[in-house]
Amino acid sequence: MQTSEAFCGLVCTATDERYDATATGESDAGARLEAAYDYDAVEWSGEALADAPRSMWRYSDLLAFESPVTAAEGGTPLVAAPTLAEEVGLGKLAIKDESRNPTGTVLDRGLAPAVTAAREADADLVALATPGNAGQSAASYAGMADIRSYAFVPSRAPFSNKAMVNVHGGEMRVAGGRYPDAEAALHEQLQSEWYTLQEFDNPHRHDGIKTVAFEIAESLDWALPDAVVLPAGTGEVVAGVVKGFRELREVGMTDDVPPVYAAQPAGCAPLVAAHDRGADTIEPWESPDTIVGELEIPEPNGAESALDAVAETGGGFVAVDDENSLESAVVAAQKAGLEVGAAGGVAVAAAGELAADGVFGPDDSVVVLNTESGTKTADVLRSHLMGKGI
């Protein structure tokens, strides 16, 4: 197995015990695993990245595997949105547009190294439960690695995700109900031994997503925005992006980390609720009710990681209603020319609410993460317009 020079292995977050790069699940101490690196071995200043590929793998020094399964994911643009900035009263607003990834989602950044780990472990079958996007992404990368894949999705997952799982050669089972039903079905119905691609059970998922932070900073000539706003579902995007900013500080490319704000739909906001009551653990959301299915995660696997990550940055959490989220996605499409998905609309809406509440000022520069292509939720966005008589 070829790993990068700086990669030190997977480390137990409770004991610092080290594990092989292909380990999954909890450590022997019952804690999660985290990819660890020797930051002194990384040098990115000057012209170090000049000849690096225009994908997330330009930062391969801080990724585990030397020969990844890849479709050139990453390298997505940071798009200035001055009209949106003016509407919400911000000095500058830019959208990090992850819809440009191979399967149209930020999760490609995590599934590429996660499937690479499966290949290195000689896995015959990979599997996960997913609200939609991760299943499509996993099927794509597993197909490239010639590994059989299985995705368990809830019945309300978008048709595009379900269809593309099969188009990429993956197998799929639809569980009646919502995301927790898909999780339960995975463990009850899949009898074969499988290598997990589940978020946090496979630590390479959020470790790959950290490259979003690397690209944001490099796009700003290694400066930092005044704040970053992310949609939050399972917690992996929040944990990954904050890890990326932390590592930039560790290798000396930046002096600090920016405040990170995590946004959830008001109809399913367990992270927001935990933050508001000052807790470091969540209580499952009893009656999830949001049209944003990708973020309808009543008991996130990465809840503690996301809560700790946001607290580390001095940021916060915000809940926004579905109407505002969908309208924000539509406005972004019409004013900034970007196909923002419903989940990305949650982050755009949250940036507006934070500006209205005075958390962001008129001189602030804010980056919002669009995590998915609008084509994945086109029917939802179109229905929103039809509800307005358009």
C-alpha positions, 0 to 999 in steps of 0.5 A: 500500500502506497501512502503519502510521506506525511500520512502517519496512519489513522489515529484513535481520537481518545488514545492516539493509538495508530491504525492502518490506513484501511481501518474502519469503524471505532477504535479499540477504545470505542472512539472514532478514527482520524487521519493524522499527518506530519505537518512538518513534512509539508511545504506549500509556500512559494511555487510548491503547488505550481505544477500540481493538478487542478483537482483536490489531488493538488494537495496530495501531501495531506491526503492518505493515498498516493494512487487514488481512485479519482475522476479529477474531483475538486478544483471547483470555482469560488464564484463572486456573487456581488448581486446577492451580497448587495441584497443581503447587506454584505461587503462580499459574498462568494459561493464555493460551487461544489456542483462542478464535481463529477457526480455533482456533489461535495461528497465526491471529495470524500468518496474518492479516498474512501473507495481507494481505502476499500481497494487497498483493503482488497474489498469485494463489496462496499456499502452505505446508507445514504439520503441520496448523493453519497450513494450515487458518488459511491457507485461511481468510484466503486465502479472505477475501482471494479468493486461491487457496491450497495447503497440503501436509500430512503424512498424519498431520495431523489429519482436522479440519485436512485437512477444514477446509482444503477447507471454507475453500476451500483446496486441499490435497495430502497427502504420505505420511509426516511433516512433512519429506515435506510440505515436500519435496512442496511444492517438488517438486510445486507447479509454479505460482508462489506467494507463500510463507506459510511461517514465517520465509520470511514474516516477518509470521507471527511478527510477528503472534504477538508480540501474544500478549505484548501481551495477556498484559501488558495483562491483568496491567495491564502487569505481567509474570509470573515466567515464560512457558511455550510449546510449541515446534515451528517456533520461530515462537511462541517468536520471536514472543512474545519479540519482543512482550515486547521491543517492550513494553520498547522502547515503555516499557510494561514495564521488562524481559522475563520468562523464557520457557521453550520446551517440546518433546515428548521424542520430537522435541526438537531445540531442547532438544538444542541448548540442552543442548549449548550450541549456537546451531544445531540438528542435525536430529532423526533419528527423530521419534516423538511423538503431538503432530504439531503439534510434530513438527518435526525441523529447525525453520525458526526454530531459531536465532531460538528459541534466541536468543530464549530465551537473551535472556530468561534462560529455558530449554528442557524436554522432556516425554513424551507421556503427561505432555503428554496427561494435562496437557491432560486435567487442564486440561480437567477442572480449568480448563474449557479445551479444551487441545490436545495441543500446549498440553498439552506446555506445561502439563506443562512448567510442572509439571516446572519447578515440580517441579525447583525452577525455579519456586517456590511464590510464582511467577506463571506463564503457560502458552500453549495454542496450539490447541483441544482439538477439533483433537486430540480423538481423541488425547486420547480415546485417552489416556483409553481407554488408562487404562480410561476 
